[in-house]
Amino acid sequence: MLEVVEIQFKEMTEMGTLDEYLQECGYKFENDIAVPLSEMVGFEKQAIQINK
Protein backbone atom coordinates (compact mmCIF):
# COMPACT_ATOMS: atom_id res chain seq x y z
CA MET A 1 0.00 0.00 0.00
CA LEU A 2 2.80 2.43 0.84
CA GLU A 3 4.33 1.82 -2.58
CA VAL A 4 1.09 2.98 -4.24
CA VAL A 5 1.17 6.23 -2.24
CA GLU A 6 4.82 6.80 -3.14
CA ILE A 7 4.07 6.29 -6.85
CA GLN A 8 1.07 8.64 -6.68
CA PHE A 9 3.10 11.35 -4.90
CA LYS A 10 5.91 11.00 -7.44
CA GLU A 11 3.48 11.38 -10.35
CA MET A 12 1.76 14.37 -8.72
CA THR A 13 5.16 15.99 -8.13
CA GLU A 14 6.05 15.53 -11.81
CA MET A 15 2.69 17.09 -12.80
CA GLY A 16 3.16 19.95 -10.32
CA THR A 17 -0.04 19.20 -8.40
CA LEU A 18 1.24 17.66 -5.14
CA ASP A 19 1.38 20.89 -3.10
CA GLU A 20 -2.14 21.88 -4.11
CA TYR A 21 -3.46 18.38 -3.34
CA LEU A 22 -1.90 18.30 0.12
CA GLN A 23 -3.28 21.75 0.92
CA GLU A 24 -6.75 20.56 -0.10
CA CYS A 25 -6.26 17.58 2.25
CA GLY A 26 -5.64 19.91 5.20
CA TYR A 27 -1.88 20.40 5.25
CA LYS A 28 0.10 23.62 5.33
CA PHE A 29 3.75 23.97 4.43
CA GLU A 30 6.39 25.17 6.86
CA ASN A 31 9.98 25.13 5.56
CA ASP A 32 9.10 22.52 2.91
CA ILE A 33 7.45 20.25 5.50
CA ALA A 34 3.75 19.36 5.16
CA VAL A 35 2.15 19.92 8.58
CA PRO A 36 -1.44 18.74 9.24
CA LEU A 37 -3.85 21.50 10.26
CA SER A 38 -5.91 19.12 12.40
CA GLU A 39 -5.21 16.17 14.64
CA MET A 40 -4.88 12.88 12.77
CA VAL A 41 -6.41 9.68 14.09
CA GLY A 42 -5.22 6.37 12.76
CA PHE A 43 -6.53 2.86 13.08
CA GLU A 44 -4.38 -0.20 12.93
CA LYS A 45 -5.72 -3.75 13.11
CA GLN A 46 -4.04 -5.66 15.92
CA ALA A 47 -4.53 -8.95 17.71
CA ILE A 48 -3.79 -9.18 21.41
CA GLN A 49 -3.52 -12.12 23.76
CA ILE A 50 -5.87 -12.13 26.74
CA ASN A 51 -5.06 -14.44 29.62
CA LYS A 52 -8.24 -15.84 31.19
N, C-alpha and C positions, 0 to 999 in steps of 0.2 A: 504494500500500500504506500509506503514512504517513497518508493521509487516512482510511482505514478505522480505524486505531488512534486517531486524533484523535476520530473520531465515537464510537467505543466508549468512550473515556475520558470524553467529555462526557456520554454517556448514563449511565455508571456514577456520575459525579459527581452528576447530577440525582437518581439513585435512592439516593444515599448509600452506595454499595458500593465505591467506588474504593479507599479506604484499606485496607479489609479484603482486597480482591483483591490489592493490591500487597504487603501483608504476607504473604499466602499464597504469593506468587511469590518471596519471599525478600528483600524490601526492609524497611528500618526507616526511620522518619522522624526527621530531625534538623532542627529549625527550619523545618518545612514543606518539606523537601527529601527526596525518596525516595532513600535510599542503599542500594546492593546489599550484602547480607551476604556474598556470595562473589564471586570473580573472574568476570567475564563474558568469554566467548570468542565472537568473531563471525567469520563467514565471508562473504566478498564475492567474487563471481565476477569474475575479471579476466583479460584477455588481455595477454600481454607479447610483445614482439618479441625473437627470439633471432637474433643474427648468427652464421651458420655460416661 
